[in-house]
Amino acid sequence: MSLTTATINRLTVNEKMIKILKDVFSKVTNTLILPIIGIAIFVALWSITAKSIHTSLGEFPGPNVVVKQFSVLYDEHIAERQKAVAFYVRQDIRNAKKLEKNPDYVVKIRAYTGKETFVDQIFTSLITVTSGFLVAAFIAIPLGIWMGLSAKLNSALNPIVQIFKPVSPLAWLPLVTMIVSALYVSDDPLVSKSFITSLITVSLCSLWPMVINTSIGVSSINSDLLNVSKVLRLPTLTHIRKIVLPASIPMIFTGMRLSFSVAWMVLIAAEMLAQNPGLGKFVWDEFQNGSSDSLARIMAAVLVIGFIGFLLDRIMLMLQQKVSWDKSSASV
Amino acid sequence: MTITTTTNPEEHFLKISHIDMAFPTPSGSFTALKDVDIQIKKGEFISLIGHSGCGKSTVLNIVAGIYQATNGGVLLKNKEVNEPGPERAVVFQNHSLLPWLTSYQNVELAVDQVFSKTMSKAEKKEWIEHNLKLVHMDHAMHKRPDEISGGMKQRVGIARALAMQPEVLLMDEPFGALDALTRAHMQDSLMEIQKELNNTVIMITHDVDEAVLLSDRIVMMTNGPEATIGEILDVNLPHPRNRLALAEDPEYNRLRSAVLKFLYEKQRKVEVIPTTKTNKEDEQKATSVA
């Protein structure tokens, strides 16, 4: 009797162990092994097909060439930085000498005007996309809340939103460029015109998903919660702060994530045409350059653009998980 | 509608005066309520009972001020009700707690709003804790609704309503979503609270035992459309009431069977008048959402 129960127990313990091992194994497979296999197959197909594509700039770059370009791009960045440091050192020495000769000499410090490296261009793009997105969010979220609260305003603005939503950034850009050059006139501009043009284009295109999602989120708040607010006679601002905002945070964030990915896509196109010194300009310049490395450098930029887009979405997701009370709504 | 000046305000504390309620539907106007008229004394506990779809919730929502009656009106202390307000606190059927706030914060939202000028910070805190203690929820004050059970959520909902110190407490099937044991427990708690506070209460229920156990009067409603008051039953059982002792009580059983008779004999749910049957059915479907 006792023997049999002991065997049964041992069996179940063994089975439990096997089950745990299976679980761990399937988790590792799903999160690590399968993606690695997918990437490996992609890289293999890429290097095979690349060899058979011949362009006027030579063979299409395979993975190994692109990887090499990454280190070239990084070396260029380091070299440029060293040049800048050397420039400032020379300038300091020159100024010191001039001061020695003539104590009344007013020291002039000139900024280094070397070309932007790939790394600099990544940062420019990030700054532009974030500014454009923030401008859009500052307009879209309050507008979306207002539209969600007022059915009348929603009916009035919905057609406009629906019409502007599918407009490509390339269509906006000429208009924005002309308006910016007409209105943004200054002898000593704080930021360049190309930056403003890219920023506004990004804002115009990333506005709509946020407006739509926020207004849907606000207008679909459970009517019981709204009744609670009515019974308490909450003033409008308290109503928005205590009921509307927390209830619609998941939808607002869905809109923000959609908008951010739209913004990032739009930015590359906008920078190409507006010549804002970012990744879009990098791709365009390389295309115009037409050296034998150009395609590899563009391909490197493509991978970086994709990876940054992915990271930005992850950051938004983390923000959402931090802010939202409903953790389950913040899923991939 | 005439407003008569009353000599005894206790007698006509809350007057639901000849209200009609019509909802617009795609197939024309649908009259849900017709000439509903109840006078409620201060401190009285009223149950509204009737089959589903008979417009009980509509009556409650009109008293709450969430709906406006098409004809007639509601007077609370001789003042007409035309918007929702904390003096007519509502306990909603599905608790309606804000899911992102803890129990304490849910009650706090109400207290901050109602007593913003009359209470100090410390007084508010004490008052919130007092109300949560009253419904035996002081042990889980800082838990959020998704961390507590259905019965506990409903308790917090009641605490929130009580914390507004309402003139009338409106309860829309407060225990309808709970299992039988939890419900009995909640009814006992409610009787205990009622003994202490002696609130004026209108409660909607489906449950015959609940109605007899808790009420001073049971208002039985006829089936819609054009639902109205069928009968009003006075419950003169002495307080405090004990469900076990009452099970054997002949008066309790008489009242209970009176309600059952009304619901299942006089107002058995059958479709009315064959000629207009389809039309009426459509209308009923259209408003069952409301």
Interface residues (C-beta under 8 A of the other chain):
Chain A: N222 D224 L225 N227 V228 K230 V231 L232 R233 L234 T238 K242 I243 P246 A247 W325 D326
Chain B: A64 G65 I66 E83 P84 G85 P86 R88 A89 V90 F92 N94 S96 L98 P99 W100 L109 A110 Q113 V114 R144 M164
